[in-house]
């Protein structure tokens, strides 16, 4: 009689782009904290130039590697992983994460015992061991206006932004939430079969938020689990990079266009773009003023930071202005 292999319990999907060392550390932590149930690891390399795919194949031959010939974006790459996976549960995992002992088992056991839960996420830690803000409510027009436009400089819609960011959330208790960070999010395959994978119209940012929204709309719970712990180093590619910031803002507007009324979303987009431009103008003026003052008083550290601020907002108001206007 042929041996029947046990059903694959978990598929771990990692999308990587030019972060080879982080990815190797992540795979090492997975190797050291292997769960007791059958699982597979799938790495999708989005055309890295640092030899990621070759190195992973050499050092971790059991890991399935999909090597793209172009950067397909986070959503499409994850969908590639989903199609190649066979696990009952799927863990979307960032390459800059470190798995802690028993974390995978805790997440899987929770889904096993709670069939009404569509997705769950662990407690994420910063490199210094502090809790990382990893849960939010779904974005609102007013909360977003405070977060990304000139409204922030005048304090308008501060409370709505605080609610969106869940600033008072306690990361030591289990709780149902709207969304969990895509750096480590475990989802039932049956849920993905029902609501679909990640929306490939989101090249980068908000794809996991869109997925969480569809999961909640379909009637499933999403739960934050503090007993499962994963370190998320984060910040490897700063959101301060102008193009990445513009891509994030574009994805945010796309989310509203998809899930809010079309007329409402378009009216918001007009106000939002104006607010974003005004905020950048204000920050540019503040940066120039600070640079002059720092030069006069010979404060080199403040002068350096002011110069970086001036360069950033100059780029956003020149090179990337058209991208902002046409978001």
Secondary structure, 3 states (H helix, E strand, C coil): CCCCCCCCCEEEEEEECCCHHHHHHHHHHHHHCCCCCCEEEEEEECCCCCCHHHHHHHHCCCCEEEECCCCCCHHHHHHHHHHHCCCCEEEEEECCEEECCCHHHHHHHHHHHCCCEEEEEEEEECCCCCECCCEECCCCHHHHHHHHCCHHHHCCCHHHHHHHHCCCCCCCCCEECCEECCCEEEEEHHHHHHHCCCCCCCCCCCHHHHHHHHHHHCCCEEEEEEEEEEEECCCCCCCCCHHHHHHHHHHHHHHHHHHCCHHHHHHHHHHHHHHHHHHHHHHHHHHHHHHHHHHHCCCHHHHHHHHHHHHHHHHHHCCCHHHHHCC
